[in-house]
Amino acid sequence: MKNSLIQKYNVPGPRYTSYPTVPYWDEADFSYEAWTDTLKKSFIQSNGPEGISLYIHLPFCESLCTFCGCNKRITKNHSVENPYIEAVLKEWSIYCKILGEKPTVKEIHLGGGTPTFFSPKNLEDLINGIFTSATKAENYEFSFEGHPNNTSYEHLQKLYDLGFRRVSYGVQDYSAKVQKAIHREQPFHNVAKVTFWAREIGYTSIGHDIIFGLPFQELDDIIDTIEKTKSLQPDRLAFYSYAHVPWIKGNGQRGFKDEDIPKDDKKRLLYETGKKLLFENGYHEIGMDHFALETDSLHDAFEKGKLHRNFMGYSSSKTQLMVGLGVSSISDSWYSFAQNVKNLEDYYQILEWDKIPVYRGHSLTNEDLIIRKHILNLMCQFETSWENKDVYFEEIPDVLIQLKEMENDGLLIIKENSIEVADAGKPYVRNICMAFDLRLKRKAPETELFSMTI
């Protein structure tokens, strides 16, 4: 039964860090003025106790990991650090000028690229620069992504002193063969060292990212990786599927052959085995592909119905406005999305014109806002309801007809005015969300856009 479900539901599908998903943005109806209008509207509604979130993209890496689809610039030249920090702070100053009032910052996340490519001093200059024109919310949450090979004790101490309490390390897999294939060679002791350092300094949430479905990955590799992870006891884990998207230019995923990648039943076994081991070691499933100990804030947010998901991934608190700073960053005013240019030189040039370097975006319709809420509910709480007429939409009967087969397969429960994802359906939550995705249903992709759902 399980194998037949994998064959049935393993189709290309979005990961739903947003709705509408980026390929379905209506860019023709988007404008710089439309973005700044919704930016100011959302800021007026949210600045205060809730505050805003900042995602800061730090794109530089010293080497290319061939599993990665993120926007990055490969270089060993660290003279690029200062100009980039100055540019990000200039972008922030333009935002502050548009907002017109001192922002209260609830969340900061440093992503990449490799944030720890930057020196501790430059990271300090960045964060201090942000708060020359902003204040910290009462219960602020700052986090960053650390590369186990180049995160130093000084990085961890400096960021802790600046208010950071959460760090996530990209582990991927401990197999030497797999690491060589994805060009991410890092021994276990490197991960152990930075994990112990973070705990010693006082970080309250340490995360590890593990990927299943990587080239040459075998069942024994997943078991070994989970066993080693258990010995370090990270507070939370992202255990997610490798997104094989070799058609995206410049993502480095043509470094191995398609036949080197585990698929279908074999790939699902990697996930099911890993998940079982995580459960046995006290981790709880939180949303899609995430696990946490009961003591972690992500678990607490899930239990209280406060879990949120945006372009930064899962978060233990929601802010209506998220500003993305840096090349390729995406901002979210709730009413619209806006993405910065992806080319570094273009980013610098547009900032010289004293403009936010946005090049595309999407203004959400009333229908988009309703569908967005349902997909967020499914992604964060494994259930959604349309009992409130404000979130009812006329295609609901068609959605339920489409979901009936999934109910027959034991993946969800359809109630009078709601649906609930069953435990067996949690690995298929992306497929369930696709039933609500009206834009995807109205216009099927004509080219390869998404990775496989399983």
C-alpha positions as CSV (number, residue, x, y, z in Angstrom):
1,M,0.0,0.0,0.0
2,K,2.7,2.5,1.0
3,N,4.8,1.8,-2.1
4,S,1.7,2.3,-4.3
5,L,1.0,5.7,-2.6
6,I,4.5,6.8,-3.3
7,Q,4.1,6.0,-7.0
8,K,0.8,7.8,-7.1
9,Y,1.7,11.0,-5.3
10,N,5.4,11.5,-6.2
11,V,4.8,14.3,-8.6
12,P,6.5,17.7,-9.1
13,G,5.1,20.2,-6.6
14,P,5.9,23.5,-4.7
15,R,7.4,23.7,-1.2
16,Y,5.0,26.5,-0.4
17,T,7.2,29.0,1.3
18,S,4.7,31.4,-0.2
19,Y,1.4,31.5,-1.9
20,P,1.2,32.2,-4.8
21,T,4.5,30.4,-5.4
22,V,7.1,32.4,-7.2
23,P,6.5,30.9,-10.7
24,Y,2.9,32.1,-10.5
25,W,3.5,35.6,-9.5
26,D,1.6,38.1,-11.6
27,E,4.6,40.3,-12.4
28,A,2.9,42.4,-15.0
29,D,0.5,43.9,-12.4
30,F,3.3,44.6,-10.0
31,S,5.2,47.9,-9.6
32,Y,7.7,49.5,-7.3
33,E,5.0,51.9,-6.1
34,A,2.6,49.0,-5.4
35,W,5.2,47.4,-3.3
36,T,6.1,50.5,-1.2
37,D,2.3,51.2,-0.7
38,T,1.7,47.8,0.8
39,L,4.9,48.0,2.7
40,K,3.8,51.2,4.5
41,K,0.3,49.8,5.0
42,S,1.6,46.6,6.7
43,F,4.1,48.6,8.7
44,I,1.4,50.8,10.2
45,Q,-0.6,47.7,11.1
46,S,2.3,45.7,12.6
47,N,5.0,48.0,14.0
48,G,4.7,47.9,17.8
49,P,4.5,44.9,20.0
50,E,4.5,42.5,17.1
51,G,7.3,44.2,15.2
52,I,8.8,43.2,11.9
53,S,11.2,40.5,10.7
54,L,14.4,40.9,8.7
55,Y,15.9,38.3,6.5
56,I,19.5,39.3,5.4
57,H,21.0,37.3,2.6
58,L,24.8,37.0,2.7
59,P,25.6,35.3,-0.6
60,F,29.3,34.5,-0.5
61,C,30.7,31.0,-0.2
62,E,34.3,29.8,-0.5
63,S,33.3,26.7,-2.4
64,L,30.3,25.4,-4.3
65,C,28.1,22.7,-2.8
66,T,26.5,20.8,-5.6
67,F,23.2,20.1,-3.8
68,C,22.5,23.8,-3.3
69,G,19.9,25.8,-5.3
70,C,20.4,29.1,-3.3
71,N,21.7,32.3,-4.8
72,K,25.4,32.5,-4.0
73,R,28.7,34.0,-5.2
74,I,31.8,31.7,-5.0
75,T,35.0,33.5,-3.9
76,K,37.9,33.2,-1.6
77,N,38.4,36.9,-1.7
78,H,37.2,38.4,1.6
79,S,37.7,41.9,0.5
80,V,34.1,41.6,-0.8
81,E,32.7,41.7,2.8
82,N,32.9,45.4,3.6
83,P,31.3,46.7,0.4
84,Y,28.5,44.2,0.8
85,I,27.8,45.2,4.4
86,E,27.7,48.8,3.4
87,A,25.3,48.1,0.6
88,V,22.9,46.1,2.9
89,L,22.9,48.9,5.4
90,K,22.2,51.4,2.7
91,E,19.2,49.3,1.5
92,W,18.0,49.3,5.1
93,S,18.3,53.1,5.4
94,I,16.2,53.4,2.2
95,Y,13.5,51.2,3.8
96,C,13.6,53.2,7.0
97,K,13.2,56.4,5.1
98,I,10.1,55.0,3.3
99,L,8.6,53.6,6.6
100,G,9.0,57.0,8.2
101,E,9.1,55.7,11.8
102,K,11.6,53.7,13.7
103,P,11.0,50.0,13.1
104,T,10.7,47.5,16.0
105,V,12.5,44.4,14.9
106,K,11.2,41.1,16.3
107,E,13.2,38.6,14.2
108,I,16.5,38.6,12.3
109,H,17.7,35.7,10.3
110,L,21.1,35.6,8.5
111,G,21.0,33.2,5.6
112,G,23.1,32.6,2.5
113,G,25.3,31.7,1.0
114,T,27.5,31.3,4.0
115,P,26.9,34.0,6.7
116,T,30.0,32.8,8.6
117,F,32.0,33.6,5.5
118,F,31.9,37.1,7.0
119,S,34.3,38.0,9.9
120,P,32.8,38.4,13.4
121,K,33.7,42.1,13.2
122,N,31.8,42.6,10.0
123,L,28.8,40.8,11.3
124,E,28.9,43.0,14.3
125,D,29.0,46.1,12.1
126,L,26.0,44.8,10.2
127,I,23.8,44.2,13.2
128,N,24.9,47.4,15.0
129,G,24.2,49.3,11.7
130,I,20.7,47.9,11.6
131,F,19.9,49.1,15.1
132,T,21.2,52.6,14.6
133,S,17.7,53.2,13.1
134,A,15.7,50.5,14.8
135,T,14.8,49.1,18.2
136,K,14.6,45.5,19.4
137,A,11.2,44.0,20.2
138,E,10.7,42.8,23.8
139,N,10.9,39.1,22.9
140,Y,13.2,39.3,19.9
141,E,14.5,36.2,18.2
142,F,17.8,36.3,16.2
143,S,19.2,33.3,14.3
144,F,21.8,32.5,11.7
145,E,23.1,29.7,9.5
146,G,26.5,28.5,10.4
147,H,28.9,26.4,8.3
148,P,30.5,23.8,10.5
149,N,33.8,24.2,8.7
150,N,34.3,27.9,9.2
151,T,32.1,28.9,12.2
152,S,34.6,30.0,14.8
153,Y,34.2,30.3,18.6
154,E,34.5,34.1,18.0
155,H,31.6,34.0,15.5
156,L,29.4,32.3,18.0
157,Q,30.4,34.5,20.9
158,K,30.1,37.8,19.0
159,L,26.7,36.9,17.6
160,Y,25.5,35.7,21.0
161,D,26.6,39.1,22.5
162,L,24.5,40.8,19.8
163,G,21.4,38.9,20.9
164,F,21.5,35.8,18.7
165,R,20.2,32.6,20.5
166,R,19.5,30.2,17.7
167,V,22.0,28.7,15.2
168,S,21.5,26.1,12.5
169,Y,24.3,24.0,11.0
170,G,24.1,22.4,7.6
171,V,25.1,18.8,8.2
172,Q,23.4,17.1,5.2
173,D,25.0,13.6,5.6
174,Y,28.1,12.2,7.3
175,S,29.0,9.7,4.6
176,A,32.4,10.5,3.0
177,K,31.1,9.3,-0.4
178,V,28.0,11.5,-0.3
179,Q,30.0,14.5,1.0
180,K,32.4,14.1,-1.8
181,A,29.6,14.0,-4.4
182,I,27.9,17.1,-3.1
183,H,31.3,18.9,-2.5
184,R,30.6,19.4,1.2
185,E,33.3,17.6,3.0
186,Q,33.1,18.2,6.7
187,P,34.0,15.6,9.3
188,F,31.7,14.8,12.3
189,H,34.1,16.4,14.8
190,N,33.7,19.8,13.0
191,V,29.9,19.6,13.6
192,A,30.4,18.3,17.2
193,K,32.8,21.1,18.0
194,V,30.6,24.0,16.8
195,T,27.5,22.3,18.5
196,F,29.3,22.1,21.8
197,W,30.7,25.6,21.5
198,A,27.2,27.0,20.9
199,R,25.8,25.1,23.9
200,E,28.7,26.2,26.1
201,I,28.2,29.9,25.1
202,G,24.5,29.7,25.9
203,Y,22.5,29.3,22.7
204,T,19.0,28.1,23.5
205,S,18.2,26.5,20.2
206,I,20.8,24.6,18.1
207,G,19.6,23.1,14.8
208,H,21.0,20.6,12.3
209,D,19.9,20.3,8.7
210,I,19.9,16.8,7.3
211,I,18.9,15.8,3.7
212,F,17.6,12.5,2.4
213,G,17.8,11.5,-1.2
214,L,21.3,12.8,-1.9
215,P,23.5,11.1,-4.6
216,F,24.9,7.7,-3.5
217,Q,23.1,7.9,-0.2
218,E,22.2,4.5,1.3
219,L,20.1,3.4,4.2
220,D,23.1,2.8,6.3
221,D,24.2,6.4,5.7
222,I,20.9,7.8,7.0
223,I,21.1,5.5,10.1
224,D,24.7,6.5,10.8
225,T,23.9,10.2,10.3
226,I,20.9,10.0,12.7
227,E,22.9,8.1,15.3
228,K,25.7,10.7,15.2
229,T,23.1,13.4,15.4
230,K,21.5,11.8,18.4
231,S,24.8,11.9,20.2
232,L,24.9,15.7,19.8
233,Q,21.2,16.3,20.7
234,P,20.4,19.4,18.6
235,D,17.2,21.1,19.8
236,R,15.6,21.0,16.4
237,L,16.2,19.3,13.0
238,A,15.3,19.9,9.4
239,F,15.1,16.5,7.8
240,Y,14.1,17.3,4.2
241,S,14.1,15.9,0.8
242,Y,16.9,16.8,-1.6
243,A,15.4,19.0,-4.3
244,H,16.8,17.8,-7.6
245,V,16.4,20.8,-10.0
246,P,19.4,20.5,-12.4
247,W,17.6,22.7,-15.0
248,I,18.2,25.8,-12.8
249,K,21.2,27.6,-14.2
250,G,24.2,27.8,-12.0
251,N,23.0,25.7,-9.1
252,G,25.8,23.2,-9.5
253,Q,23.5,20.1,-9.6
254,R,25.0,18.7,-12.8
255,G,28.0,17.3,-10.9
256,F,26.5,13.8,-10.7
257,K,24.1,11.7,-12.8
258,D,20.4,11.2,-12.3
259,E,21.0,7.4,-11.7
260,D,23.2,8.3,-8.7
261,I,20.2,9.7,-6.8
262,P,17.9,7.4,-4.8
263,K,14.3,7.6,-6.0
264,D,10.7,6.5,-5.2
265,D,10.6,3.5,-2.8
266,K,14.3,3.7,-1.9
267,K,14.1,7.4,-1.2
268,R,11.0,7.0,0.9
269,L,12.6,4.3,2.9
270,L,15.4,6.7,3.8
271,Y,12.8,9.2,5.1
272,E,10.7,6.6,7.0
273,T,13.8,5.1,8.7
274,G,15.2,8.5,9.6
275,K,11.8,9.7,11.0
276,K,11.4,6.5,13.0
277,L,14.8,7.0,14.6
278,L,14.1,10.6,15.4
279,F,10.8,9.7,17.1
280,E,12.6,7.0,19.1
281,N,15.0,9.7,20.3
282,G,12.5,12.2,21.6
283,Y,11.9,14.4,18.5
284,H,8.4,15.5,17.5
285,E,7.2,16.2,14.0
286,I,6.6,19.9,13.5
287,G,5.1,21.0,10.2
288,M,6.6,19.7,7.1
289,D,10.1,18.1,7.3
290,H,10.9,19.6,10.7
291,F,11.4,17.9,14.1
292,A,12.0,19.4,17.6
293,L,12.5,18.3,21.2
294,E,9.7,19.3,23.6
295,T,12.0,21.9,25.1
296,D,12.5,23.9,21.8
297,S,10.4,27.0,21.0
298,L,9.3,25.5,17.7
299,H,7.6,22.6,19.5
300,D,5.9,25.1,21.9
301,A,4.7,27.2,19.0
302,F,3.3,24.1,17.2
303,E,1.4,23.0,20.4
304,K,0.0,26.5,20.9
305,G,-1.1,26.9,17.3
306,K,1.4,29.8,16.7
307,L,3.7,28.2,14.3
308,H,4.4,30.3,11.2
309,R,6.0,29.7,7.8
310,N,7.5,32.2,5.4
311,F,10.5,32.6,3.1
312,M,12.8,31.9,6.0
313,G,11.1,28.6,6.7
314,Y,9.3,27.8,10.0
315,S,9.2,30.3,12.8
316,S,7.9,30.2,16.3
317,S,6.2,33.5,15.9
318,K,4.5,35.5,13.2
319,T,5.2,39.0,12.0
320,Q,3.0,40.4,9.3
321,L,5.9,42.3,7.6
322,M,9.1,40.6,6.6
323,V,11.8,42.7,4.9
324,G,14.4,41.0,2.9
325,L,17.8,42.7,2.6
326,G,20.6,41.8,0.3
327,V,20.9,40.4,-3.2
328,S,18.0,38.0,-4.3
329,S,16.1,38.5,-0.9
330,I,12.4,38.3,-0.9
331,S,10.2,40.6,1.2
332,D,6.6,39.9,2.3
333,S,4.2,42.6,3.4
334,W,1.4,40.0,3.6
335,Y,-0.4,41.9,0.8
336,S,2.5,41.6,-1.7
337,F,5.8,40.0,-2.3
338,A,8.9,41.7,-3.7
339,Q,12.2,40.1,-4.7
340,N,15.6,41.9,-5.1
341,V,17.7,41.6,-8.1
342,K,19.9,38.4,-8.2
343,N,23.0,39.9,-9.7
344,L,25.4,41.5,-7.3
345,E,26.5,44.2,-9.6
346,D,22.9,45.2,-10.4
347,Y,22.2,45.2,-6.7
348,Y,25.0,47.7,-6.1
349,Q,24.0,49.9,-9.1
350,I,20.3,50.3,-8.1
351,L,21.3,51.2,-4.5
352,E,23.3,54.0,-6.0
353,W,20.0,55.4,-7.3
354,D,18.6,55.4,-3.8
355,K,16.0,52.8,-4.7
356,I,15.2,49.4,-3.1
357,P,16.7,47.0,-5.7
358,V,13.4,45.2,-6.3
359,Y,13.0,43.7,-9.8
360,R,9.8,41.6,-9.5
361,G,7.0,40.8,-7.2
362,H,3.3,40.0,-6.8
363,S,0.3,41.8,-5.4
364,L,-2.0,39.3,-3.7
365,T,-5.7,39.3,-4.6
366,N,-8.4,38.7,-2.1
367,E,-8.6,35.1,-3.4
368,D,-4.8,34.7,-3.0
369,L,-5.1,35.9,0.7
370,I,-7.7,33.3,1.4
371,I,-5.8,30.4,-0.2
372,R,-2.6,31.6,1.5
373,K,-4.3,31.1,4.9
374,H,-5.4,27.6,4.1
375,I,-2.0,26.5,2.9
376,L,-0.4,28.1,5.9
377,N,-2.8,26.2,8.2
378,L,-2.0,22.9,6.5
379,M,1.8,23.5,6.5
380,C,1.8,24.7,10.2
381,Q,-1.0,22.8,11.9
382,F,-1.9,19.9,9.5
383,E,-5.5,21.1,9.4
384,T,-7.6,23.9,7.9
385,S,-11.2,25.1,8.2
386,W,-13.6,27.2,6.2
387,E,-16.3,27.4,8.8
388,N,-15.7,31.2,9.0
389,K,-17.2,32.6,5.8
390,D,-14.2,35.0,5.4
391,V,-12.1,32.1,4.4
392,Y,-14.6,30.2,2.3
393,F,-14.1,30.2,-1.5
394,E,-16.4,28.9,-4.2
395,E,-14.1,26.2,-5.4
396,I,-14.1,24.4,-2.0
397,P,-16.4,21.6,-3.3
398,D,-14.0,21.0,-6.2
399,V,-11.1,20.9,-3.8
400,L,-12.9,18.3,-1.6
401,I,-13.7,16.1,-4.7
402,Q,-10.0,16.2,-5.5
403,L,-9.1,15.3,-1.9
404,K,-11.6,12.4,-1.7
405,E,-9.1,9.9,-3.1
406,M,-6.5,11.0,-0.6
407,E,-9.1,10.5,2.2
408,N,-9.8,7.0,0.8
409,D,-6.0,6.3,0.9
410,G,-6.0,7.2,4.7
411,L,-4.0,10.5,4.2
412,L,-6.6,12.9,5.6
413,I,-10.0,13.3,7.2
414,I,-12.7,15.4,5.5
415,K,-15.2,16.9,7.9
416,E,-18.2,19.2,7.3
417,N,-16.3,22.4,7.2
418,S,-12.6,21.4,7.6
419,I,-10.0,18.8,6.8
420,E,-7.3,17.3,9.0
421,V,-4.1,15.6,7.8
422,A,-3.7,12.1,9.2
423,D,-0.4,10.9,10.5
424,A,0.0,8.8,7.3
425,G,-0.6,11.9,5.3
426,K,2.0,14.2,6.8
427,P,4.7,13.2,4.2
428,Y,2.2,14.1,1.5
429,V,1.2,17.6,2.9
430,R,2.6,19.3,-0.2
431,N,0.2,17.2,-2.4
432,I,-2.7,18.2,-0.1
433,C,-1.8,21.9,-0.4
434,M,-1.7,21.5,-4.2
435,A,-5.4,20.7,-4.1
436,F,-6.0,24.3,-2.8
437,D,-3.6,25.9,-5.2
438,L,-6.0,27.5,-7.6
439,R,-3.3,29.2,-9.7
440,L,-1.5,25.9,-10.2
441,K,-4.7,24.2,-11.2
442,R,-5.7,26.9,-13.7
443,K,-2.4,26.8,-15.4
444,A,-0.3,23.7,-15.3
445,P,3.5,24.2,-15.8
446,E,4.7,23.9,-19.3
447,T,8.3,23.3,-18.3
448,E,10.1,21.8,-15.3
449,L,9.5,24.2,-12.3
450,F,9.3,22.1,-9.1
451,S,11.2,19.3,-7.5
452,M,9.3,16.0,-6.7
453,T,7.1,16.1,-3.7
454,I,8.5,12.9,-2.2
